[in-house]
């Protein structure tokens, strides 16, 4: 007599389970038994014993056989039956729902709709999806994560130039991502002098952006950021160079009129200029800024002194 042990299937590496209550034996009857259902004699015939009852193969297939959850057909006495958690399969029907690989004695996962999956397909199905190609990112794949989104490393590309950013630096803008170079050209402010992008630092003068290294004295080339300077016809000068090269000389003291410190007010008359404190009467030295004065023989006098000359 041959006995079929009905193995339970593996689930994620578990050992084979012992036969469940639905197991049965098949053999050739050597004793005088009749079929439990149709009462036909079984002596010398193939029979099935299940739950203590002896029956012919025909009655077993019709009355006792479990139904395969996959093909919906009876699992006859001549078929090998697999069972797991009160579910039954022909051994030939016990295949991965995704890749159709036989799962007899292989690890598997029972998923929705009573479908069985192999471990590889389960891992792939449960893996996160790449935001770029929408394919699964499986263990071992190099990937990039940002704000709960994930990409294959080669799928994480610049929205502008389409080059792979991978694990390099990038700038997010809404749903787009830009490499450093494209972000500079597309979004960064442009220096008023060199017209190149300002990627960091910089300064603003009259609502225009400048690189710190571009905002310099036109004469000595020193950077002017955070220092006093004077703008003359789109040229910038530090205090020293403005005094030396650009500033007018006071007609009184002969020193430069810089507009810094004492004497920020300037008096201009004809083609000459004075510090406000230097613009005074040649005779009495009275200050004449914002007062009436008289010019006589190229010299400045108050309104009273010319009468005394």
C-alpha positions in Angstrom: 0.0 0.0 0.0 1.4 3.4 -1.0 0.7 6.4 1.2 0.7 10.0 -0.1 1.7 12.5 2.5 0.1 15.8 1.6 2.8 18.5 2.4 1.8 21.9 3.5 3.6 24.6 1.5 6.4 26.9 2.8 5.7 30.4 3.9 8.8 32.6 3.9 11.2 29.9 4.9 9.1 27.9 7.3 9.7 24.2 7.4 7.2 21.9 5.8 4.1 21.4 8.0 2.7 18.0 8.8 -0.3 16.8 6.9 -3.6 18.5 7.9 -6.9 16.8 8.7 -7.7 16.4 5.1 -4.8 14.0 4.4 -5.7 10.5 3.0 -4.1 7.3 1.8 -4.4 5.5 -1.5 -3.8 1.9 -2.1 -5.1 -1.5 -3.4 -7.6 -3.2 -1.1 -6.5 -6.6 0.1 -9.5 -7.1 2.4 -13.2 -7.4 1.9 -14.5 -3.8 2.2 -17.2 -2.1 0.2 -17.2 1.5 -0.9 -18.7 3.7 1.9 -20.7 5.6 -0.7 -21.7 3.4 -3.6 -21.3 0.1 -1.8 -19.4 -1.5 -4.6 -16.8 -4.1 -3.4 -13.3 -2.8 -3.1 -11.4 -6.1 -2.9 -8.5 -6.1 -5.3 -9.3 -2.6 -6.4 -7.7 0.8 -5.9 -9.3 2.7 -3.0 -8.9 5.8 -0.9 -9.1 6.0 2.9 -10.0 9.3 4.3 -11.2 10.1 7.8 -11.6 6.4 8.5 -13.8 5.7 5.5 -12.9 3.5 2.5 -14.3 4.5 -0.9 -13.7 3.8 -4.5 -11.7 6.3 -6.6 -14.7 7.4 -8.5 -16.7 8.3 -5.3 -13.7 10.0 -3.8 -13.2 12.3 -6.8 -16.9 13.1 -6.9 -17.7 13.4 -3.2 -14.6 13.7 -1.1 -11.9 15.4 -3.1 -10.9 19.0 -2.2 -11.2 21.7 -4.8 -8.0 23.3 -6.1 -8.2 27.0 -5.2 -6.3 27.9 -8.4 -8.0 25.9 -11.2 -11.3 25.2 -9.3 -11.2 21.5 -10.2 -11.3 18.5 -7.9 -8.0 17.2 -6.7 -8.4 13.6 -7.5 -6.9 10.5 -5.8 -4.3 10.3 -8.5 -3.1 13.9 -8.0 -0.7 15.2 -5.5 -2.4 17.7 -3.2 -0.8 20.6 -1.3 -2.6 22.5 1.4 -2.0 25.6 3.5 -4.5 27.2 6.0 -7.5 25.2 4.8 -6.7 26.0 1.1 -5.8 23.3 -1.4 -3.9 23.1 -4.7 -2.9 20.5 -7.2 0.9 20.4 -7.0 1.0 21.4 -10.7 -1.2 24.5 -9.9 1.0 25.6 -7.0 2.9 28.3 -8.9 3.9 31.9 -8.4 1.1 34.1 -9.5 3.6 36.5 -11.1 6.4 34.5 -12.7 4.7 31.0 -12.8 7.6 29.3 -11.1 6.6 26.1 -9.2 6.5 26.7 -5.5 6.5 23.1 -4.4 8.9 23.0 -1.4 9.9 26.6 -2.1 9.3 29.7 0.1 6.1 31.6 -0.8 3.7 34.3 0.4 0.0 33.9 0.3 -1.3 37.3 -0.8 -4.7 38.9 -1.6 -7.2 36.8 -3.6 -5.5 33.6 -2.3 -2.7 34.1 -4.8 0.7 32.6 -4.0 3.9 34.5 -4.8 7.5 33.5 -4.7 9.9 35.3 -2.4 11.6 37.2 -5.3 8.3 38.5 -6.8 7.0 39.4 -3.3 10.2 41.4 -2.7 9.9 43.1 -6.0 6.2 43.9 -5.6 6.6 45.3 -2.1 9.7 47.3 -3.1 9.3 51.1 -3.4 8.8 52.5 -6.9 11.3 54.8 -8.6 9.8 58.2 -9.2 11.6 58.4 -12.5 11.0 55.1 -14.3 8.2 53.7 -11.9 10.0 50.4 -11.7 10.7 48.8 -8.3 13.9 49.6 -6.4 15.1 46.3 -5.1 17.7 45.5 -2.5 21.2 46.3 -3.8 20.0 49.1 -6.2 21.7 52.4 -5.7 19.1 55.0 -5.1 18.5 58.6 -4.1 15.9 59.6 -1.5 14.4 63.1 -1.0 11.3 64.0 1.0 9.9 60.4 1.1 10.4 60.0 -2.7 13.0 57.6 -4.1 14.7 57.2 -7.5 17.2 54.8 -9.0 20.5 56.7 -8.9 20.6 56.8 -12.8 17.0 58.0 -12.9 17.6 61.1 -10.8 18.3 63.6 -13.5 18.4 67.4 -14.0 15.1 68.8 -15.3 17.0 71.2 -17.5 19.9 69.3 -19.1 18.7 65.8 -18.3 22.1 64.8 -17.1 22.3 62.3 -14.2 22.6 64.1 -10.8 22.9 60.9 -8.9 24.3 61.6 -5.4 25.6 65.1 -6.5 24.4 68.4 -5.3 21.0 69.7 -6.6 18.4 72.4 -6.2 14.7 71.6 -5.9 12.1 73.9 -7.5 8.6 72.6 -7.1 8.4 69.2 -8.8 11.7 69.9 -10.7 15.3 69.3 -9.7 18.3 71.1 -11.1 22.0 70.4 -11.1 24.2 73.2 -9.8 25.2 74.5 -13.2 21.6 74.7 -14.6 20.3 76.3 -11.4 22.9 79.0 -11.6 22.1 79.9 -15.2 18.3 79.6 -14.8 17.7 81.1 -11.3 20.8 82.8 -9.9 21.2 86.6 -10.0 23.6 87.9 -12.6 26.4 90.2 -11.7 26.0 93.7 -13.0 29.6 93.8 -14.1 30.7 90.4 -15.4 27.2 89.1 -16.2 27.9 85.7 -14.6 25.7 84.1 -12.0 26.2 84.9 -8.3 26.1 81.6 -6.6 26.9 82.7 -3.1 27.7 85.9 -1.2 27.7 89.0 -3.3 26.3 92.5 -2.6 23.7 94.9 -3.9 24.2 98.5 -5.0 21.3 100.6 -6.4 19.2 97.5 -6.6 21.8 95.7 -8.8 23.7 92.5 -7.7 27.5 92.3 -7.8 30.1 89.7 -7.0 32.2 91.0 -4.1 35.3 90.6 -6.3 33.7 92.6 -9.1 32.7 95.6 -6.9 36.1 97.2 -6.8 37.9 100.6 -6.9 38.5 101.6 -10.5 41.9 102.8 -9.7 43.6 100.6 -7.1 41.3 97.5 -7.7 40.6 96.9 -4.0 37.2 95.4 -3.1 34.8 98.0 -1.8 32.3 95.8 0.0 31.7 97.2 3.5 33.9 100.3 2.9 33.3 103.9 2.0 33.4 104.7 -1.7 32.3 107.3 -4.2 30.6 106.6 -7.5 31.5 108.9 -10.4 30.0 108.2 -13.9 29.6 104.4 -13.2 33.0 104.2 -11.8 33.7 103.4 -8.1 36.6 104.8 -6.1 37.8 104.2 -2.6 38.3 107.3 -0.4 42.0 107.4 -1.0 41.8 107.1 -4.8 38.9 109.5 -5.0 40.9 112.1 -3.1 44.0 111.5 -5.2 42.6 111.1 -8.7 39.1 112.4 -9.0 38.1 114.9 -6.3 38.2 118.7 -7.0 40.7 120.7 -5.0 39.4 123.3 -2.7 40.2 126.8 -4.0 40.8 127.8 -0.4 42.9 125.1 1.3 43.9 123.3 -1.9 43.0 119.9 -0.3 40.6 117.5 -2.0 36.9 118.0 -1.6 35.8 114.4 -0.8 32.3 114.8 0.7 33.5 112.8 3.7 33.9 113.9 7.3 34.1 117.7 8.0 33.0 119.9 5.1 30.6 117.6 3.4 28.9 120.7 2.1 30.5 122.3 -1.0 30.3 125.8 -2.4 30.7 126.1 -6.1 31.2 129.4 -7.8 32.0 129.7 -11.5 34.7 127.1 -12.2 35.9 126.8 -8.6 34.9 124.9 -5.5 35.4 125.3 -1.8 34.8 123.3 1.4 32.0 125.2 3.1 34.3 126.0 6.0 36.9 127.4 3.5 34.5 129.7 1.7 35.2 132.9 3.7 36.0 136.5 3.3 39.5 137.2 2.3 39.8 140.2 4.6 37.8 139.4 7.7 37.7 135.6 7.4 34.0 135.6 8.1 32.3 132.4 6.8 30.3 133.1 3.7 28.6 129.8 3.0 24.9 130.5 2.3 25.5 134.3 2.6 25.9 137.2 0.3 29.5 137.7 -1.0 31.4 139.8 -3.5 34.1 138.7 -5.9 36.7 141.3 -6.5 39.9 140.7 -8.5 39.4 137.0 -8.2 39.0 137.1 -4.4 36.0 136.5 -2.2 34.8 139.2 0.2 31.8 139.7 2.5 29.4 142.4 1.5 31.1 145.0 3.9 34.8 144.5 3.3 35.0 145.8 -0.3 33.9 149.2 1.0 36.9 149.3 3.2 39.4 148.5 0.5 
